[in-house]
Amino acid sequence: MNKPLLFAAAMNTRMLEHPITQPQINMLKSWGYIEIPTVPKLLACGDKGDGAMAEVGTITDRVFEILGNKPS
């Protein structure tokens, strides 16, 4: 892989906990992709739990960390 690939999933808690989801995430990670984990909060469906996409600031911080340059 020439460039890093990061992914930030977002889904309902039940989807995240489905037996097929973690193996698929692990497959992406085994290919060298970098996961930005989901976070727990009130989801769009009204449920409260894990599965929400990380905050924009968390995602951009991780991108800059991987690229090694953060704008001032």
SEVOSE-249891 format. One record per atom (N, C-alpha, C): atom name; x, y, z; residue in one letter. Coordinates in Angstrom, 3 decimals, m for minus. Example, Ala and Ser with C-alpha at 12.3 -4.5 7.8 and 13.67 -1.06 7.14 Angstrom:
! SEVOSE-249891
@atom:N; u:13.190; v:m5.690; w:7.800; res:A
@atom:CA; u:12.300; v:m4.500; w:7.800; res:A
@atom:C; u:13.200; v:m3.300; w:7.800; res:A
@atom:N; u:12.850; v:m2.250; w:7.080; res:S
@atom:CA; u:13.670; v:m1.060; w:7.140; res:S
@atom:C; u:12.900; v:0.030; w:7.870; res:S
! end
This chain:
! SEVOSE-249891
@atom:N; u:0.857; v:m1.176; w:0.000; res:M
@atom:CA; u:0.000; v:0.000; w:0.000; res:M
@atom:C; u:0.898; v:1.232; w:0.000; res:M
@atom:N; u:0.664; v:2.110; w:m0.954; res:N
@atom:CA; u:1.488; v:3.312; w:m1.071; res:N
@atom:C; u:1.063; v:4.436; w:m0.146; res:N
@atom:N; u:m0.222; v:4.502; w:0.130; res:K
@atom:CA; u:m0.755; v:5.568; w:0.975; res:K
@atom:C; u:m1.623; v:4.951; w:2.061; res:K
@atom:N; u:m1.654; v:5.572; w:3.235; res:P
@atom:CA; u:m2.504; v:5.022; w:4.288; res:P
@atom:C; u:m3.976; v:5.196; w:3.938; res:P
@atom:N; u:m4.769; v:4.238; w:4.333; res:L
@atom:CA; u:m6.213; v:4.315; w:4.173; res:L
@atom:C; u:m6.824; v:4.184; w:5.556; res:L
@atom:N; u:m7.552; v:5.193; w:5.948; res:L
@atom:CA; u:m8.229; v:5.188; w:7.241; res:L
@atom:C; u:m9.726; v:5.019; w:7.004; res:L
@atom:N; u:m10.399; v:4.367; w:7.933; res:F
@atom:CA; u:m11.845; v:4.249; w:7.828; res:F
@atom:C; u:m12.482; v:4.524; w:9.174; res:F
@atom:N; u:m13.626; v:5.199; w:9.115; res:A
@atom:CA; u:m14.384; v:5.555; w:10.314; res:A
@atom:C; u:m15.819; v:5.096; w:10.090; res:A
@atom:N; u:m16.157; v:3.971; w:10.652; res:A
@atom:CA; u:m17.490; v:3.402; w:10.471; res:A
@atom:C; u:m18.527; v:4.164; w:11.285; res:A
@atom:N; u:m19.772; v:4.028; w:10.863; res:A
@atom:CA; u:m20.905; v:4.581; w:11.612; res:A
@atom:C; u:m22.089; v:3.669; w:11.374; res:A
@atom:N; u:m22.681; v:3.188; w:12.449; res:M
@atom:CA; u:m23.817; v:2.273; w:12.308; res:M
@atom:C; u:m24.565; v:2.151; w:13.628; res:M
@atom:N; u:m25.730; v:1.555; w:13.550; res:N
@atom:CA; u:m26.525; v:1.259; w:14.730; res:N
@atom:C; u:m25.773; v:0.249; w:15.605; res:N
@atom:N; u:m25.965; v:0.311; w:16.892; res:T
@atom:CA; u:m25.296; v:m0.594; w:17.828; res:T
@atom:C; u:m25.530; v:m2.060; w:17.476; res:T
@atom:N; u:m26.768; v:m2.392; w:17.111; res:R
@atom:CA; u:m27.048; v:m3.795; w:16.752; res:R
@atom:C; u:m26.281; v:m4.220; w:15.509; res:R
@atom:N; u:m26.092; v:m3.320; w:14.569; res:M
@atom:CA; u:m25.299; v:m3.635; w:13.378; res:M
@atom:C; u:m23.835; v:m3.846; w:13.770; res:M
@atom:N; u:m23.337; v:m2.979; w:14.642; res:L
@atom:CA; u:m21.947; v:m3.091; w:15.096; res:L
@atom:C; u:m21.722; v:m4.403; w:15.832; res:L
@atom:N; u:m22.711; v:m4.844; w:16.592; res:E
@atom:CA; u:m22.587; v:m6.075; w:17.378; res:E
@atom:C; u:m22.933; v:m7.331; w:16.585; res:E
@atom:N; u:m23.376; v:m7.186; w:15.336; res:H
@atom:CA; u:m23.716; v:m8.344; w:14.514; res:H
@atom:C; u:m22.464; v:m9.204; w:14.322; res:H
@atom:N; u:m22.607; v:m10.527; w:14.332; res:P
@atom:CA; u:m21.445; v:m11.417; w:14.250; res:P
@atom:C; u:m20.561; v:m11.237; w:13.017; res:P
@atom:N; u:m21.082; v:m10.674; w:11.941; res:I
@atom:CA; u:m20.257; v:m10.521; w:10.741; res:I
@atom:C; u:m19.433; v:m9.228; w:10.753; res:I
@atom:N; u:m19.834; v:m8.248; w:11.557; res:T
@atom:CA; u:m19.195; v:m6.932; w:11.490; res:T
@atom:C; u:m17.745; v:m6.955; w:11.943; res:T
@atom:N; u:m17.454; v:m7.512; w:13.109; res:Q
@atom:CA; u:m16.077; v:m7.484; w:13.617; res:Q
@atom:C; u:m15.099; v:m8.231; w:12.704; res:Q
@atom:N; u:m15.469; v:m9.404; w:12.170; res:P
@atom:CA; u:m14.554; v:m10.047; w:11.224; res:P
@atom:C; u:m14.275; v:m9.181; w:9.995; res:P
@atom:N; u:m15.262; v:m8.435; w:9.537; res:Q
@atom:CA; u:m15.050; v:m7.568; w:8.379; res:Q
@atom:C; u:m14.115; v:m6.408; w:8.730; res:Q
@atom:N; u:m14.306; v:m5.826; w:9.907; res:I
@atom:CA; u:m13.408; v:m4.764; w:10.369; res:I
@atom:C; u:m11.997; v:m5.321; w:10.528; res:I
@atom:N; u:m11.896; v:m6.507; w:11.100; res:N
@atom:CA; u:m10.574; v:m7.130; w:11.266; res:N
@atom:C; u:m9.914; v:m7.413; w:9.921; res:N
@atom:N; u:m10.710; v:m7.751; w:8.911; res:M
@atom:CA; u:m10.155; v:m7.993; w:7.586; res:M
@atom:C; u:m9.552; v:m6.705; w:7.019; res:M
@atom:N; u:m10.280; v:m5.606; w:7.143; res:L
@atom:CA; u:m9.750; v:m4.323; w:6.677; res:L
@atom:C; u:m8.437; v:m3.998; w:7.385; res:L
@atom:N; u:m8.406; v:m4.217; w:8.692; res:K
@atom:CA; u:m7.188; v:m3.937; w:9.461; res:K
@atom:C; u:m6.050; v:m4.867; w:9.049; res:K
@atom:N; u:m6.372; v:m6.123; w:8.709; res:S
@atom:CA; u:m5.327; v:m7.061; w:8.271; res:S
@atom:C; u:m4.729; v:m6.638; w:6.938; res:S
@atom:N; u:m5.458; v:m5.873; w:6.154; res:W
@atom:CA; u:m4.962; v:m5.349; w:4.883; res:W
@atom:C; u:m4.145; v:m4.075; w:5.086; res:W
@atom:N; u:m4.007; v:m3.649; w:6.341; res:G
@atom:CA; u:m3.216; v:m2.462; w:6.636; res:G
@atom:C; u:m4.034; v:m1.185; w:6.764; res:G
@atom:N; u:m5.360; v:m1.281; w:6.635; res:Y
@atom:CA; u:m6.194; v:m0.101; w:6.789; res:Y
@atom:C; u:m6.254; v:0.264; w:8.268; res:Y
@atom:N; u:m6.428; v:1.528; w:8.547; res:I
@atom:CA; u:m6.379; v:2.029; w:9.922; res:I
@atom:C; u:m7.789; v:2.413; w:10.369; res:I
@atom:N; u:m8.247; v:1.794; w:11.444; res:E
@atom:CA; u:m9.589; v:2.048; w:11.962; res:E
@atom:C; u:m9.591; v:3.247; w:12.898; res:E
@atom:N; u:m10.571; v:4.104; w:12.703; res:I
@atom:CA; u:m10.903; v:5.133; w:13.686; res:I
@atom:C; u:m12.189; v:4.615; w:14.331; res:I
@atom:N; u:m12.112; v:4.108; w:15.547; res:P
@atom:CA; u:m13.235; v:3.387; w:16.151; res:P
@atom:C; u:m14.496; v:4.229; w:16.324; res:P
@atom:N; u:m15.616; v:3.525; w:16.353; res:T
@atom:CA; u:m16.895; v:4.166; w:16.648; res:T
@atom:C; u:m16.900; v:4.612; w:18.106; res:T
@atom:N; u:m17.861; v:5.470; w:18.425; res:V
@atom:CA; u:m17.991; v:5.974; w:19.799; res:V
@atom:C; u:m19.433; v:5.785; w:20.270; res:V
@atom:N; u:m19.614; v:5.668; w:21.587; res:P
@atom:CA; u:m20.978; v:5.569; w:22.116; res:P
@atom:C; u:m21.616; v:6.950; w:22.244; res:P
@atom:N; u:m22.865; v:7.055; w:21.824; res:K
@atom:CA; u:m23.647; v:8.284; w:22.003; res:K
@atom:C; u:m25.063; v:8.036; w:21.513; res:K
@atom:N; u:m25.894; v:9.048; w:21.507; res:L
@atom:CA; u:m27.244; v:8.936; w:20.981; res:L
@atom:C; u:m27.151; v:8.841; w:19.466; res:L
@atom:N; u:m27.658; v:7.754; w:18.915; res:L
@atom:CA; u:m27.553; v:7.497; w:17.482; res:L
@atom:C; u:m28.740; v:8.095; w:16.732; res:L
@atom:N; u:m28.606; v:8.210; w:15.434; res:A
@atom:CA; u:m29.654; v:8.806; w:14.605; res:A
@atom:C; u:m30.982; v:8.062; w:14.733; res:A
@atom:N; u:m30.919; v:6.753; w:14.993; res:C
@atom:CA; u:m32.140; v:5.948; w:15.117; res:C
@atom:C; u:m32.842; v:6.161; w:16.457; res:C
@atom:N; u:m32.195; v:6.879; w:17.377; res:G
@atom:CA; u:m32.786; v:7.122; w:18.688; res:G
@atom:C; u:m32.230; v:6.241; w:19.787; res:G
@atom:N; u:m31.513; v:5.171; w:19.400; res:D
@atom:CA; u:m30.869; v:4.313; w:20.398; res:D
@atom:C; u:m29.648; v:5.023; w:20.967; res:D
@atom:N; u:m29.281; v:4.638; w:22.178; res:K
@atom:CA; u:m28.057; v:5.155; w:22.771; res:K
@atom:C; u:m27.109; v:3.982; w:22.916; res:K
@atom:N; u:m25.908; v:4.102; w:22.329; res:G
@atom:CA; u:m24.945; v:3.021; w:22.406; res:G
@atom:C; u:m23.779; v:3.245; w:21.468; res:G
@atom:N; u:m22.926; v:2.244; w:21.364; res:D
@atom:CA; u:m21.747; v:2.327; w:20.524; res:D
@atom:C; u:m22.154; v:2.180; w:19.063; res:D
@atom:N; u:m21.441; v:2.851; w:18.186; res:G
@atom:CA; u:m21.697; v:2.736; w:16.763; res:G
@atom:C; u:m21.616; v:4.068; w:16.034; res:G
@atom:N; u:m21.623; v:5.168; w:16.781; res:A
@atom:CA; u:m21.556; v:6.481; w:16.138; res:A
@atom:C; u:m20.155; v:6.733; w:15.581; res:A
@atom:N; u:m20.118; v:7.473; w:14.481; res:M
@atom:CA; u:m18.831; v:7.847; w:13.906; res:M
@atom:C; u:m18.092; v:8.755; w:14.880; res:M
@atom:N; u:m16.790; v:8.615; w:14.927; res:A
@atom:CA; u:m15.965; v:9.469; w:15.776; res:A
@atom:C; u:m16.189; v:10.931; w:15.398; res:A
@atom:N; u:m15.944; v:11.804; w:16.330; res:E
@atom:CA; u:m16.087; v:13.238; w:16.076; res:E
@atom:C; u:m15.104; v:13.676; w:14.989; res:E
@atom:N; u:m15.478; v:14.716; w:14.259; res:V
@atom:CA; u:m14.640; v:15.220; w:13.173; res:V
@atom:C; u:m13.232; v:15.550; w:13.669; res:V
@atom:N; u:m13.141; v:16.178; w:14.829; res:G
@atom:CA; u:m11.829; v:16.524; w:15.381; res:G
@atom:C; u:m10.967; v:15.298; w:15.647; res:G
@atom:N; u:m11.589; v:14.234; w:16.117; res:T
@atom:CA; u:m10.871; v:12.979; w:16.358; res:T
@atom:C; u:m10.357; v:12.405; w:15.044; res:T
@atom:N; u:m11.204; v:12.446; w:14.024; res:I
@atom:CA; u:m10.815; v:11.915; w:12.718; res:I
@atom:C; u:m9.677; v:12.728; w:12.121; res:I
@atom:N; u:m9.819; v:14.052; w:12.131; res:T
@atom:CA; u:m8.757; v:14.877; w:11.535; res:T
@atom:C; u:m7.462; v:14.761; w:12.332; res:T
@atom:N; u:m7.549; v:14.705; w:13.647; res:D
@atom:CA; u:m6.331; v:14.530; w:14.453; res:D
@atom:C; u:m5.610; v:13.240; w:14.070; res:D
@atom:N; u:m6.378; v:12.164; w:13.870; res:R
@atom:CA; u:m5.779; v:10.868; w:13.514; res:R
@atom:C; u:m5.154; v:10.932; w:12.116; res:R
@atom:N; u:m5.832; v:11.599; w:11.188; res:V
@atom:CA; u:m5.276; v:11.757; w:9.839; res:V
@atom:C; u:m3.950; v:12.511; w:9.899; res:V
@atom:N; u:m3.935; v:13.617; w:10.624; res:F
@atom:CA; u:m2.696; v:14.386; w:10.729; res:F
@atom:C; u:m1.615; v:13.595; w:11.444; res:F
@atom:N; u:m1.989; v:12.800; w:12.441; res:E
@atom:CA; u:m1.018; v:11.961; w:13.141; res:E
@atom:C; u:m0.378; v:10.954; w:12.172; res:E
@atom:N; u:m1.207; v:10.330; w:11.334; res:I
@atom:CA; u:m0.714; v:9.354; w:10.378; res:I
@atom:C; u:0.155; v:10.010; w:9.313; res:I
@atom:N; u:m0.276; v:11.170; w:8.836; res:L
@atom:CA; u:0.477; v:11.865; w:7.785; res:L
@atom:C; u:1.721; v:12.571; w:8.326; res:L
@atom:N; u:1.717; v:12.809; w:9.631; res:G
@atom:CA; u:2.890; v:13.419; w:10.258; res:G
@atom:C; u:2.984; v:14.920; w:10.082; res:G
@atom:N; u:1.879; v:15.565; w:9.730; res:N
@atom:CA; u:1.909; v:17.018; w:9.605; res:N
@atom:C; u:0.560; v:17.608; w:9.964; res:N
@atom:N; u:0.560; v:18.481; w:10.927; res:K
@atom:CA; u:m0.677; v:19.135; w:11.342; res:K
@atom:C; u:m0.555; v:20.616; w:11.002; res:K
@atom:N; u:m1.536; v:21.144; w:10.268; res:P
@atom:CA; u:m1.458; v:22.574; w:9.925; res:P
@atom:C; u:m1.550; v:23.443; w:11.169; res:P
@atom:N; u:m0.897; v:24.593; w:11.112; res:S
@atom:CA; u:m0.927; v:25.487; w:12.280; res:S
@atom:C; u:m2.035; v:26.493; w:12.185; res:S
! end
